[in-house]
Amino acid sequence: MRTVAVPGFAAAFVQAGGRDIDTTRIASLGTVAPGEHVRLTDDSDNELGLALADPHNARLRVMATPADGFPKIDGALLGWRVERALAWRTQLGLPGTDHAYRLVHGAGDGLPGFACDVLGRTAVVYAYGDGLMPLARLLAEAIIGFARLDGAVIKLRARGGQSDVTQETVGTPPPESYVVTEHGVPFEVHPLGGLNVGLFTDMREQRRGLPRFVAGKRVLNLFSYTGALSVTCARAGAASVTSVDTSAGVNAWAAGNFARSGFERGDTRWKFETGDASRFLVRAARDKERYDVVLIDPPSTSSAAGVSWALGRDYPELIAKAAAVIPPDGLLWLAANTHELGSLTKLAHKGLKLAGRVGSVLEQGGLPPEYPTLVAQPADRYLQVCLLRIA
């Protein structure tokens, strides 16, 4: 195993708990192969830990420190990490034969560069760089063993988009689609599809909290995807729910999720609109439609249906358009899924100012407790959620 001496800033970062070293700031690093195991030291040859080289993401992924007591990065280390991760999720009451939850969340679980969602009897393991795939196989085997699952799907979540996803299975391959539950609510998932399998587990706590605000309300859900938030509102007694997404396919998927919760197909209270969210809002404002609660959970970037979207650039204008269909004392629920955005409330203020409206923050939120992040790596805490009352 090669020894790499890192400069003072990187050594201090690791000693303070950091696990994803930015190699763009290390001119002396030289060439490292993707997935290469390296021993890290400081300039005085004091051992810092064992790391995986991830040059595609310009990172050294610190997998173990001297305090962990492991001489190499192998199945024993991964099994120990998985066992600890599972114990925390068990304390939260998340595991179950058909339950959906996050089991591994990167550096927060001592496994930088990796993540895992459990979907019933199958794990979906994400590796964030080409060189991490060999270790992802060992990680999948450890997860199957400790969580007592049937198999796992490993997906390479590399930079550059979601087309042509590289994936492989370990153990028993899952069906193309099946139903999992979250707090008793059924959702269809497609673990063999693209990177997004149909249910974002990071919104679990938001789905638990929304029912407090939507009973008897007219709800509009923009960027609704497979309708998990929409189903939550309908189950909580919303008077109506309109779901808007650019994909007719995911709208059909969402309608299926409504049916799984016992809502009849064709019920006019539940509408599924295929199209661009911004254009929908312009048309709704023109037709004087009003929604008591508007949910907006957009992608960071998108070019769906030929429409370019960038969160930092376009979110304020979309918020302004949403404000035009919200009556006084209506609610605007906003989400953002990137740490690069800055404060979501500042974007909300900008959008409401464009609309000539005033908002009051009622609640702010983020990742659920099965998404631990390191204090030393605040950028890992990517999710922002903000609920506003609009005057």
Residue pairs with C-beta under 8 A, 6 or more apart in sequence:
1 37
1 38
1 39
1 50
1 72
2 32
2 36
2 38
2 39
3 38
3 39
3 40
3 41
4 29
4 32
4 38
4 39
4 40
4 41
4 51
4 60
5 28
5 40
5 41
5 42
5 43
5 45
6 14
6 21
6 26
6 29
6 40
6 41
6 42
6 48
6 60
7 25
7 26
7 28
7 43
8 42
8 43
9 25
10 21
10 22
10 25
10 26
10 60
11 42
11 43
11 46
11 48
13 21
13 376
14 21
14 40
14 48
14 49
14 62
14 65
15 48
16 376
17 374
17 375
17 376
18 62
18 107
18 374
18 376
18 377
19 61
19 62
19 63
19 107
19 110
19 112
19 374
19 376
19 377
20 59
20 60
20 61
20 62
20 107
20 112
20 113
20 377
21 51
21 59
21 60
21 61
21 62
22 58
22 59
23 29
23 55
23 58
23 59
23 60
24 58
32 38
32 53
32 55
32 60
33 53
33 55
33 131
34 53
34 54
34 55
34 56
34 129
34 130
34 131
34 132
35 52
35 53
35 54
35 129
35 130
35 131
35 132
35 133
35 134
35 135
36 52
36 53
36 131
37 50
37 51
37 52
37 53
37 72
37 73
38 50
38 51
38 52
38 53
38 60
39 47
39 50
40 47
40 48
40 49
40 50
40 51
40 60
40 62
41 47
41 48
42 48
47 66
48 62
48 65
48 66
49 62
49 63
49 64
49 65
49 66
49 68
50 62
50 63
50 64
50 70
50 72
50 73
51 60
51 61
51 62
51 63
52 60
52 61
52 63
52 73
52 113
52 131
52 132
52 135
53 60
53 61
53 131
54 60
54 61
54 113
54 128
54 129
54 131
54 132
55 129
55 131
56 129
56 130
56 131
56 158
56 159
57 113
57 128
57 129
57 159
59 112
59 113
59 129
61 112
61 113
61 132
62 112
63 73
63 77
63 110
63 111
63 112
64 70
64 73
64 77
64 110
68 77
68 80
68 110
70 76
70 77
70 80
73 135
74 138
75 138
75 141
75 142
78 111
78 135
78 138
78 139
78 142
79 142
79 145
79 146
81 104
81 109
81 110
81 111
81 142
82 103
82 104
82 139
82 142
82 143
82 146
82 147
83 146
84 109
84 110
85 103
85 104
85 109
85 111
86 95
86 103
86 146
86 147
88 370
88 372
89 95
89 101
89 102
89 103
89 370
92 369
92 370
94 101
94 370
95 101
95 118
95 147
96 181
97 120
97 121
98 120
98 121
98 179
98 180
98 181
99 118
99 120
99 180
99 181
99 182
100 117
100 118
100 119
100 120
100 180
100 181
100 182
100 187
100 189
100 199
100 201
101 117
101 118
101 182
101 201
101 204
101 370
102 115
102 116
102 117
102 118
102 201
102 202
102 368
102 370
102 371
103 116
103 117
103 118
103 123
103 143
103 147
103 370
104 111
104 114
104 115
104 116
104 125
104 139
104 143
105 115
105 370
105 371
105 372
105 373
106 112
106 113
106 114
106 115
106 128
106 373
106 380
107 373
107 374
107 377
107 380
108 371
108 372
108 373
108 374
108 380
109 372
111 139
113 127
113 128
113 129
113 132
114 125
114 126
114 127
114 128
114 132
114 135
114 136
114 139
115 125
115 126
115 128
115 157
116 123
116 124
116 125
116 126
116 139
116 143
116 152
117 123
117 124
117 197
117 201
118 124
118 143
118 147
118 149
119 174
119 180
119 189
119 191
119 197
119 199
120 178
120 179
120 180
120 189
121 149
121 150
121 151
121 174
122 149
122 150
122 151
122 152
122 153
122 174
122 191
123 140
123 143
123 144
123 147
123 149
123 151
123 152
123 153
124 152
124 153
124 155
124 191
124 197
125 136
125 139
125 140
125 143
125 152
125 153
125 154
125 155
126 154
126 155
126 156
126 157
126 195
127 133
127 135
127 136
127 154
127 155
127 156
127 157
128 157
128 158
129 156
129 158
130 156
130 158
133 154
133 156
133 166
136 154
137 154
137 168
137 170
140 152
140 154
140 170
140 171
141 152
141 170
141 171
143 149
143 152
144 150
144 151
144 152
144 170
144 171
149 171
150 171
150 172
150 174
151 169
151 170
151 171
151 172
151 173
151 174
152 169
152 170
152 171
153 167
153 168
153 169
153 173
153 174
153 191
153 192
154 167
154 168
154 169
154 170
155 165
155 166
155 167
155 195
156 165
156 166
156 167
157 195
158 166
162 194
162 195
162 196
165 194
165 195
167 192
173 192
174 191
174 192
176 190
176 192
177 188
177 189
177 190
178 188
178 189
179 186
179 187
179 188
179 189
179 260
180 186
180 187
180 189
180 199
181 187
182 199
182 201
182 204
182 207
183 204
183 207
183 208
185 207
185 231
185 232
185 235
185 261
186 257
186 260
186 261
187 198
187 199
187 226
187 228
187 231
187 257
187 260
188 198
188 226
188 253
188 256
188 257
188 260
189 197
189 198
189 199
190 197
190 198
191 197
196 225
198 225
198 226
198 253
199 226
199 228
200 225
200 228
201 368
201 370
202 367
202 368
202 371
202 383
203 228
203 229
203 297
203 335
204 368
204 370
205 365
205 368
205 369
206 229
206 335
206 365
206 385
207 228
207 229
207 232
209 363
209 365
210 229
210 232
210 233
210 236
210 333
211 232
211 233
211 235
211 236
211 237
213 293
213 331
213 333
213 387
214 232
214 233
214 236
214 237
214 238
214 293
215 236
215 237
215 238
216 237
216 238
216 239
217 233
217 238
217 239
217 292
217 293
217 331
218 238
218 239
218 240
218 290
218 291
218 292
218 293
219 230
219 233
219 238
219 240
219 241
219 242
219 291
219 292
219 293
219 294
219 295
220 241
220 242
220 244
220 284
220 291
220 293
220 294
220 295
220 322
220 325
221 227
221 229
221 230
221 233
221 241
221 242
221 243
221 244
221 295
222 244
222 277
222 280
222 281
222 294
222 295
222 296
222 297
222 298
222 318
222 322
223 244
223 245
223 277
223 296
223 297
223 298
223 299
224 230
224 243
224 244
224 245
224 250
224 251
224 254
224 272
224 295
225 245
225 250
225 254
225 297
226 250
226 253
226 254
226 257
227 243
227 250
227 251
227 253
227 254
227 255
227 257
227 258
227 272
228 257
229 295
229 297
230 241
230 243
230 254
230 258
230 270
231 254
231 257
231 258
231 261
233 241
233 293
233 295
234 241
234 258
234 261
234 263
234 269
234 270
235 261
238 269
238 293
239 269
240 269
240 270
240 271
241 269
241 270
241 271
242 271
242 272
242 273
242 291
243 251
243 254
243 270
243 271
243 272
243 273
244 273
244 274
244 275
244 277
244 280
245 251
245 254
245 272
245 273
245 274
246 274
246 275
246 276
246 304
246 305
246 307
247 274
247 304
248 274
251 272
251 273
251 274
252 272
254 272
255 265
255 270
255 272
258 265
258 270
259 265
263 270
273 280
275 305
276 305
276 307
277 296
277 298
277 318
278 307
278 314
278 317
278 318
278 321
281 318
281 321
281 322
281 324
281 325
282 321
284 291
284 325
285 321
285 324
285 325
289 325
290 325
290 326
290 327
290 330
291 325
291 326
291 330
292 326
292 327
292 330
292 331
293 330
293 331
293 332
293 333
294 322
294 325
294 326
294 330
294 331
294 332
294 333
295 333
296 318
296 319
296 322
296 332
296 333
296 334
296 335
297 334
297 335
297 337
298 309
298 311
298 315
298 318
298 335
298 336
299 309
299 311
299 337
300 310
300 311
300 336
300 337
300 338
300 341
301 309
301 310
301 311
302 308
302 309
303 309
311 336
311 338
311 341
312 340
312 341
312 342
312 347
315 336
315 347
315 351
316 347
316 350
316 351
316 354
317 351
317 354
318 351
319 332
319 334
319 347
319 348
319 350
319 351
319 352
319 354
319 355
320 351
320 352
320 354
320 355
321 355
322 332
322 351
323 332
323 351
323 352
323 355
323 357
323 390
324 355
326 332
326 357
326 390
328 390
328 391
329 389
329 390
329 391
330 389
330 390
331 362
331 387
331 388
331 389
331 390
332 348
332 359
332 387
332 388
332 389
332 390
333 385
333 386
333 387
333 388
334 344
334 347
334 348
334 385
334 386
334 387
334 388
335 344
335 383
335 384
335 385
335 386
336 344
336 347
336 383
336 384
337 382
337 383
338 382
339 378
339 379
339 380
339 381
339 382
341 347
341 384
343 384
344 384
344 385
344 386
345 361
345 364
345 386
348 359
348 386
348 388
349 359
352 358
352 359
352 388
352 390
357 390
357 391
358 390
358 391
359 388
359 389
359 390
359 391
360 388
360 389
360 391
361 386
361 387
361 388
362 387
362 388
362 389
363 385
363 386
363 387
364 384
364 385
364 386
364 387
365 383
365 385
365 386
365 387
366 381
366 383
366 384
366 385
367 373
367 381
367 382
367 383
371 383
373 380
373 381
374 380
